[in-house]
């Protein structure tokens, strides 16, 4: 991508700083809440702060993970992103840390509600924390991250995002909207399928920088097989969204994701991955809002 290209600068501004992925986390969480029948007009403070917190903490954790990877395996980061991180990593850490602290202080009135949520779902929230915080490095695997263990990189990403954007947002819905357990399981499963589909093309992009022992799908098969699998997973998720949702918002997002997956197979430029595919998470929330 030419360095004088406005698209290139946009990638650096919103994707390399993790603003885009943070927006995606909040938007996908919003889509989950809206498509399960809880309109914005009835949101309370817990809902608002909870959904906002998902995005802010995502940005903070992504920045932490990238810094660990930069320290442990710089060759595993594409050159342009690596150069950006080397220059801006400290500024990003301070910015995201400040945003996290500001969020914690601002939602002080909801601390008890968040604490009760943790008490009610200790095991699952602890599991999510282990997946999220241990992705880049953790004591359970002798300092390795889940992404460094063969065949775990892609499944861990998909499951984590499925839980964070398919289950956690539903915990910010008032008791009157409480869903049965099967509906919650379907929400996690379908969102996990969608995330798995839009994540696989990144393994194709990174096939030359990922260590061979990661055994990613792209490393073990071929770009064509990986793209076909990604396409299939998103199609399956669209079927789930069609069956579950009251609006076509996430089905339409799936269609946009399918186009992005095809483009990524033929045109492996960073904007397709960092803006288009990750942007499908933002699109989930935008369309869910517009079509609610």
C-alpha positions in Angstrom: 0.0 0.0 0.0 1.6 3.3 -1.1 2.6 5.4 1.9 1.0 8.6 0.4 -2.3 6.9 0.1 -5.1 8.2 2.4 -6.3 4.7 3.0 -2.8 3.8 4.3 -2.9 6.6 6.8 -6.5 5.6 7.8 -5.3 2.1 8.5 -2.5 3.5 10.7 -4.8 5.9 12.5 -7.7 3.6 13.4 -6.4 0.0 13.0 -2.8 0.1 14.2 -3.9 2.1 17.3 -6.6 -0.5 18.0 -9.4 2.1 17.9 -11.1 0.2 15.1 -11.1 -3.1 16.9 -12.3 -1.5 20.1 -15.2 0.1 18.2 -15.9 -3.3 16.7 -16.1 -4.9 20.1 -18.6 -2.4 21.4 -20.6 -2.4 18.1 -20.9 -6.2 18.0 -22.0 -6.2 21.6 -24.6 -3.5 20.8 -25.9 -5.7 18.0 -26.3 -8.6 20.3 -28.4 -6.6 22.7 -30.5 -5.0 20.0 -31.2 -8.1 18.1 -32.3 -9.8 21.3 -35.1 -7.3 21.7 -33.7 -4.7 24.1 -34.2 -1.3 22.5 -31.9 1.6 23.1 -34.8 3.7 24.6 -34.9 1.3 27.5 -31.1 1.0 28.2 -30.0 1.8 31.7 -26.6 3.0 33.0 -25.4 -0.6 33.5 -26.1 -1.4 29.8 -24.4 1.7 28.5 -21.3 1.5 30.7 -21.1 -2.3 30.2 -21.1 -2.1 26.4 -18.7 0.9 26.4 -16.4 -1.0 28.8 -16.2 -4.0 26.4 -14.7 -1.7 23.7 -12.3 0.2 26.0 -11.0 -2.9 27.7 -10.6 -4.5 24.3 -8.4 -1.7 23.0 -6.3 -1.8 26.2 -5.8 -5.5 26.0 -5.0 -5.5 22.3 -2.3 -2.9 22.9 -0.9 -5.0 25.8 -0.8 -8.1 23.6 0.9 -6.4 20.7 3.6 -5.0 22.9 4.3 -8.5 24.3 4.4 -9.9 20.8 6.7 -7.0 19.7 9.1 -7.9 22.5 8.9 -11.7 22.1 8.5 -12.2 18.4 8.9 -9.0 16.4 9.4 -10.9 13.1 5.9 -12.3 13.6 4.4 -8.8 13.1 4.0 -7.4 9.5 6.8 -4.8 8.9 4.5 -1.7 8.6 2.6 -2.5 11.8 5.9 -3.3 13.6 7.4 0.0 12.7 4.3 1.8 13.9 4.3 -0.1 17.2 8.0 0.5 17.8 7.4 4.3 17.5 4.0 4.6 19.2 3.7 1.7 21.7 4.3 3.8 24.9 1.9 6.5 23.8 -0.7 3.9 23.0 -0.3 2.1 26.3 -0.7 5.4 28.2 -3.7 6.4 26.1 -5.6 3.1 26.5 -4.7 2.9 30.2 -6.0 6.4 30.7 -9.2 5.5 28.9 -9.7 2.4 31.0 -9.2 4.4 34.3 -11.5 7.1 33.1 -14.2 4.5 32.3 -13.7 2.9 35.8 -14.1 6.2 37.5 -17.0 7.4 35.4 -19.1 4.3 36.1 -18.4 4.3 39.8 -22.2 4.2 40.5 -22.3 0.8 38.8 -19.4 -0.8 40.6 -21.8 -2.9 42.8 -23.8 -4.1 39.8 -20.5 -5.1 38.0 -19.4 -6.9 41.2 -22.7 -8.8 41.5 -22.3 -9.8 37.9 -18.9 -11.2 38.6 -20.2 -13.1 41.7 -23.1 -14.5 39.7 -20.8 -15.7 36.8 -17.4 -16.1 38.5 -16.4 -19.3 36.6 -17.3 -18.1 33.1 -15.8 -14.6 33.6 -12.7 -16.1 35.0 -12.4 -18.3 32.0 -12.9 -15.4 29.7 -10.2 -13.5 31.6 -7.8 -16.4 31.2 -8.4 -16.6 27.5 -8.0 -12.8 27.0 -5.2 -12.0 29.3 -3.2 -15.2 28.5 -3.5 -14.8 24.7 0.0 -13.3 24.3 1.7 -14.7 27.4 0.6 -16.6 30.5 2.0 -18.7 33.4 -0.1 -21.7 32.5 2.0 -22.4 29.4 5.4 -21.5 30.7 5.3 -17.9 29.4 3.9 -18.7 26.0 0.5 -17.3 25.0 -2.4 -19.3 23.7 -1.6 -18.0 20.2 1.8 -19.6 20.5 0.5 -23.1 21.1 0.0 -25.1 17.9 -3.6 -25.0 16.5 -4.9 -22.8 19.3 -4.5 -19.3 17.8 -7.7 -19.2 15.7 -10.0 -21.2 18.0 -9.1 -19.0 21.0 -9.8 -15.8 19.1 -13.1 -17.1 17.8 -14.3 -18.4 21.2 -13.1 -15.4 23.1 -14.9 -13.0 20.8 -18.0 -15.2 20.8 -18.2 -15.0 24.6 -17.3 -11.3 24.9 -19.7 -10.1 22.1 -22.3 -13.0 22.2 -22.7 -13.7 25.9 -21.4 -10.8 28.0 -23.6 -8.1 26.5 -26.7 -10.1 27.5 -25.7 -9.8 31.1 -26.3 -6.1 30.9 -30.0 -6.6 30.1 -32.5 -6.2 32.9 -34.1 -9.2 34.5 -37.4 -8.6 32.6 -35.5 -9.4 29.3 -33.7 -12.4 30.7 -33.3 -15.1 28.0 -33.4 -18.8 28.5 -30.1 -20.7 28.6 -30.6 -22.2 25.1 -31.0 -18.7 23.6 -27.8 -17.6 25.2 -25.9 -20.7 24.0 -27.1 -20.0 20.5 -26.0 -16.4 20.7 -22.5 -17.5 21.7 -22.3 -20.2 19.1 -23.5 -18.1 16.1 -21.3 -15.2 17.0 -18.3 -17.5 17.4 -19.0 -18.9 13.9 -19.1 -15.4 12.5 -15.8 -14.4 14.2 -14.1 -17.6 13.2 -15.0 -16.9 9.6 -13.8 -13.4 9.4 -10.6 -14.3 11.4 -9.3 -17.1 9.1 -8.3 -14.8 6.3 -5.8 -13.2 8.7 -4.0 -16.5 9.0 -3.6 -16.5 5.2 -2.2 -12.9 5.4 0.2 -14.0 8.2 1.2 -17.3 6.8 4.7 -16.0 6.0 5.3 -14.3 9.3 3.7 -16.8 11.7 6.2 -19.4 13.0 5.7 -22.8 11.3 5.0 -24.5 14.6 1.8 -22.6 15.1 0.1 -25.1 12.7 -2.6 -22.5 11.6 -5.2 -23.7 9.2 -3.5 -21.7 6.4 -0.1 -23.4 7.2 -1.5 -26.9 7.2 -3.8 -26.6 4.2 -3.8 -23.9 1.5 -5.1 -20.3 1.0 -7.9 -21.6 -1.1 -9.1 -24.2 1.5 -8.8 -21.6 4.3 -10.8 -19.1 2.3 -13.4 -21.7 1.5 -13.7 -22.6 5.2 -14.0 -19.0 6.2 -16.7 -18.5 3.6 -18.6 -21.6 4.9 -18.4 -20.5 8.5 -19.8 -17.1 7.8 -22.6 -18.6 5.7 -23.5 -20.9 8.7 -23.5 -17.9 11.0 -25.8 -16.1 8.6 -28.2 -19.0 8.8 -28.1 -18.7 12.6 -28.6 -15.0 12.5 -31.6 -15.4 10.2 -33.2 -17.9 12.5 -32.5 -16.0 15.7 -32.7 -12.2 15.0 -35.8 -10.1 14.5 -34.0 -7.9 11.9 -31.8 -8.7 8.9 -28.9 -6.6 10.3 -26.4 -9.3 11.1 -27.4 -11.3 8.0 -26.6 -8.3 5.8 -23.3 -7.9 7.7 -22.5 -11.5 6.9 -23.0 -10.8 3.2 -20.6 -7.9 3.4 -18.1 -10.2 5.2 -18.4 -12.7 2.5 -17.3 -10.1 -0.1 -14.4 -9.1 2.2 -13.3 -12.7 2.5 -13.2 -13.1 -1.3 -11.4 -9.8 -1.8 -8.8 -10.8 0.9 -8.1 -14.0 -1.1 -7.2 -12.1 -4.2 -6.0 -8.7 -2.9 -4.0 -9.1 0.2 -3.8 -5.5 1.3 -3.9 -4.3 4.9 -7.1 -2.2 4.4 -9.1 -5.3 3.5 -8.1 -7.0 6.7 -7.9 -4.2 9.2 -10.7 -2.0 7.9 -13.1 -4.2 5.9 -13.1 -7.5 7.8 -12.6 -6.0 11.3 -15.1 -3.3 10.2 -17.8 -6.0 9.8 -18.0 -6.0 13.6 -18.7 -2.3 13.6 -21.2 -2.9 10.8 -23.1 -5.4 13.0 -23.9 -2.6 15.4 -24.6 0.1 12.9 -27.1 -2.0 10.9 -28.7 -3.4 14.1 -29.2 0.3 15.2 -30.6 1.4 11.9 -32.9 -1.6 11.4 -34.1 -2.0 15.0 
